[in-house]
Amino acid sequence: MPIKPHVTAAQVCGFLESRIKSGEWGAEAKLPSERAISDQLQTSRVTVREALKRLEANGQIYRSNRRGWFVAPPRIDYDPSRSAHFTQYALEQGYSPYTECLMQRLIQADDDLAGKMAVAEGTQLLELHRCRGINGRLVYLEEIFLRADLWPDLIEQPPDQSLSTMLRNHYGQLFKQVDVDISIASLSAAQAEILQAPAGCSCFYISRRTLNQEGLVIEYDREYWRHDALNIKVTHQFAE
């Protein structure tokens, strides 16, 4: 009896990639189950799972908890040097953005937040947690802290609107400087559950401090992006 050749994870990757690139499986298409793939290729589910994880790490597919594997749509381009807000640059790229408010409350700044926002410990802040999505898929979580001591009615403002637009139009705040830090982190179990991602999944971690025309830090926020949803893109023009 002839011995069947061993099918490797790399070969399974090639099989799946060919169908994605050919358009047989378009963006957001659901992949066959691990069992169906292993039966078709006559290999183990362990090998199939390894291949799927490789494609996930490359951002070509993504896993939705309890739903299966899907072809990842094109990533959204994000330029941290621009002052555009999420809704604006998502619409510019042809996406349908949406926002869900998870939590909103008034707090007092602890030592860490006081340092981040250059205020005294105990200063009143508005803490706002939101998740943002495009085309029906949640792509990142954000934790926002605003200077509620400067604007007592801040908590009455709609939490799903563009905060930069609200600060400019309602409170007359002009942005003078934005400090952005970007690194790689992993989603906590709670964060992954909200984004329908596996716990420990890699993410882009973006922290941002916004200073107004008087040099005051008026906003500090932290964003946790699904790694397969974001492309960091910066355009720099040199002076002549």
Stockholm file with secondary structure:
# STOCKHOLM 1.0

chainA/1-240         MPIKPHVTAAQVCGFLESRIKSGEWGAEAKLPSERAISDQLQTSRVTVREALKRLEANGQIYRSNRRGWFVAPPRIDYDPSRSAHFTQYALEQGYSPYTECLMQRLIQADDDLAGKMAVAEGTQLLELHRCRGINGRLVYLEEIFLRADLWPDLIEQPPDQSLSTMLRNHYGQLFKQVDVDISIASLSAAQAEILQAPAGCSCFYISRRTLNQEGLVIEYDREYWRHDALNIKVTHQFAE
#=GR chainA/1-240 SS CCCCCCCCHHHHHHHHHHHHHTTSSCTTCBCCCHHHHHHHHTCCHHHHHHHHHHHHHTTSEEEETTTEEEECCCCEEECTTSCCCHHHHHHHTTCCEEEEEEEEEEEECCHHHHHHHTCCTTCEEEEEEEEEEETTEEEEEEEEEECTTTCTTGGGSCTTSCHHHHHHHHHCCCEEEEEEEEEEEECCHHHHHHHTCCTTCEEEEEEEEEEETTSCEEEEEEEEEETTTEEECCCCCCCC
#=GC SS_cons         CCCCCCCCHHHHHHHHHHHHHTTSSCTTCBCCCHHHHHHHHTCCHHHHHHHHHHHHHTTSEEEETTTEEEECCCCEEECTTSCCCHHHHHHHTTCCEEEEEEEEEEEECCHHHHHHHTCCTTCEEEEEEEEEEETTEEEEEEEEEECTTTCTTGGGSCTTSCHHHHHHHHHCCCEEEEEEEEEEEECCHHHHHHHTCCTTCEEEEEEEEEEETTSCEEEEEEEEEETTTEEECCCCCCCC
//
